[in-house]
Amino acid sequence: MTALAVVSGLEGRGTMARRRAAAVSVALVLMIGIGSPAGAGTLGPGGPEQAAAASAPVAALGTSAGACSALGVVDALGGSGAATTVRISGASTSFAINALPTSWWRKPPVPNTVWQLYFLGLMWFSPVMARNDPAADRALVQVALSFTRSNPDRGLSSKGWDEGTNLRRQQQLNCLYRRTRDARLIPAIEMAARANLDATRYYGLPRTLPHNHGLMANLALIETAGLLGRPAWRVTATQRLIRDSGAAFTTQGVSVEQSSEYWKGNVQAWSGVVEFLRRDGSPDALSAAQRLELRLATARSALAHATDPSGTLIAYGDSNPGPGVRTAQSRGVFRDDAAGLVTGRWSWTDPSTTFYAARYGGPRVAHGHEDRGSLVWQTAGLRILTDPGRLTYDKGRWNSYQLGAVGHSTFLVGTGVLRPAEPVRLIGQTASGPVHTLRLSDRQYGVRHTRTWSVDHARHTLTVVDTARAKAVQSFVLDPAWQVAGTAGDRRTVVFRHSTGTRLVLTSTRPITVLRGRNSPIRGWVFPTYGRRISTCQVLIGTAAGTTRTTFRLAG
């Protein structure tokens, strides 16, 4: 099988309880991620190919107080009272809240997994409650009772009882109980809390690495403990937070979730936990708060290194570009082998300085992508190589492209199948003067492969040299502002023109193919926001066994 053929196929109660609950009521800006621990349920990333919702799946979550604000999960509300109709984002299906078929709780009418998360997680409750319609609120109580009667927890991560969906439902039930004080809700809340307490479904230590789902689950449980007067639940959730707080970030401050956007969200969320642990006042909580605060200070500094000269946090993993941390640091190069991230720049004040970030390290986890060996690069104020970002959490061709190596600036060997457990090691680095180099080594495809990136700030060039004893393909994803302006007859030189008029000359020792906006197979796309895709130039260079050298140079 040829290398290009392989590329084509890859794809409370009491005053103290109320105070404690209020201390937890920090709004946590976290992505509505759907991933669950391996084997923990059916609502991992999956579903049809189209984007799950037009609006970005970002909301103030955490405790119920945060979740009570109207979330952007509903496209339309109609009518009033018990006959209020709801259309959840991501599908045209509408329903009246007093006429929901009980069969939907076990078999939702829409296969889209984000829609199912919103629906079975009762996340559409908060937009309805935001209308301040008492009759509608009473109807929501009936909906909650219908769910638990028709679809009780059987201890399995299915039919809405996976940890990610359950924690959101617990948040919404907390909200509804606080508003209505309807005692009929208590058994439903208790059922959600018991599922939350299930160690086999908990997304955090000791079974998995800490995750934003575990954090949100603990805060929802603390909120429930305050509402219902269950101090033991609060103790359990607090102990989980203390245990997880030391492992949510690497020693250098990078989130273990392998996503820049989740990294930033986790810094914000865990910052709220520091205040809660201080208010708890126990020796263990105070000690954990002190350690966590130091780790968060390190994480904020690290986020600055992952922020490009324009102030944009680079996208990697399940992320889209967004505001970063612009605080200047004492050094221009950042390296974290535990996180598999290295970045570099030549200035903290010049917006036109050269900047790069490369991914390497261990296997993909949590919200990571198969992007090891890839690099994003900008120079002279222009973004050149970019990460595609995140389009959807639903399975299908688009999700495969988003997650897979072929959608990134990587190296794809045509003699074997990707071995995800194989590490990519950074075996050499120079970071002084005008040229920085990174040397990587891996056996991701069963053969030894080395890749060297050379970033020349003075000459505004980037050179990548790949060596492997197998036919392969180099893949490079350009920023959408670049268009092909010309191609040499031997196809070993391609000139691109930027929307500003600047030219980029790409040369290689092998013939170059440029694809843009292809759908079969999917090639040449980036995702600037969740649910939105735009075409871009993707460069594919089929290589022979041996060494291939490719250079990008700004030509003015």
Secondary structure as GFF3:
##gff-version 3
##sequence-region A 1 556
A	DSSP	alpha_helix	3	9	.	.	.	ID=ss1
A	DSSP	alpha_helix	14	24	.	.	.	ID=ss2
A	DSSP	beta_strand	27	31	.	.	.	ID=ss3
A	DSSP	beta_strand	58	62	.	.	.	ID=ss4
A	DSSP	alpha_helix	64	67	.	.	.	ID=ss5
A	DSSP	beta_strand	74	78	.	.	.	ID=ss6
A	DSSP	three_ten_helix	81	83	.	.	.	ID=ss7
A	DSSP	beta_strand	85	88	.	.	.	ID=ss8
A	DSSP	beta_strand	94	96	.	.	.	ID=ss9
A	DSSP	three_ten_helix	102	105	.	.	.	ID=ss10
A	DSSP	alpha_helix	113	120	.	.	.	ID=ss11
A	DSSP	alpha_helix	125	129	.	.	.	ID=ss12
A	DSSP	alpha_helix	134	150	.	.	.	ID=ss13
A	DSSP	alpha_helix	163	180	.	.	.	ID=ss14
A	DSSP	three_ten_helix	183	185	.	.	.	ID=ss15
A	DSSP	alpha_helix	186	197	.	.	.	ID=ss16
A	DSSP	alpha_helix	212	228	.	.	.	ID=ss17
A	DSSP	alpha_helix	231	245	.	.	.	ID=ss18
A	DSSP	alpha_helix	260	280	.	.	.	ID=ss19
A	DSSP	alpha_helix	283	305	.	.	.	ID=ss20
A	DSSP	beta_strand	312	313	.	.	.	ID=ss21
A	DSSP	beta_strand	322	323	.	.	.	ID=ss22
A	DSSP	beta_strand	333	336	.	.	.	ID=ss23
A	DSSP	beta_strand	341	345	.	.	.	ID=ss24
A	DSSP	beta_strand	355	359	.	.	.	ID=ss25
A	DSSP	beta_strand	375	379	.	.	.	ID=ss26
A	DSSP	beta_strand	382	385	.	.	.	ID=ss27
A	DSSP	alpha_helix	397	403	.	.	.	ID=ss28
A	DSSP	three_ten_helix	405	407	.	.	.	ID=ss29
A	DSSP	beta_strand	411	413	.	.	.	ID=ss30
A	DSSP	beta_strand	424	432	.	.	.	ID=ss31
A	DSSP	beta_strand	435	442	.	.	.	ID=ss32
A	DSSP	beta_strand	449	456	.	.	.	ID=ss33
A	DSSP	beta_strand	461	468	.	.	.	ID=ss34
A	DSSP	beta_strand	472	477	.	.	.	ID=ss35
A	DSSP	beta_strand	482	487	.	.	.	ID=ss36
A	DSSP	beta_strand	493	498	.	.	.	ID=ss37
A	DSSP	beta_strand	503	508	.	.	.	ID=ss38
A	DSSP	beta_strand	512	516	.	.	.	ID=ss39
A	DSSP	beta_strand	518	519	.	.	.	ID=ss40
A	DSSP	beta_strand	522	523	.	.	.	ID=ss41
A	DSSP	beta_strand	525	529	.	.	.	ID=ss42
A	DSSP	beta_strand	532	535	.	.	.	ID=ss43
A	DSSP	beta_strand	537	543	.	.	.	ID=ss44
A	DSSP	beta_strand	546	554	.	.	.	ID=ss45
###
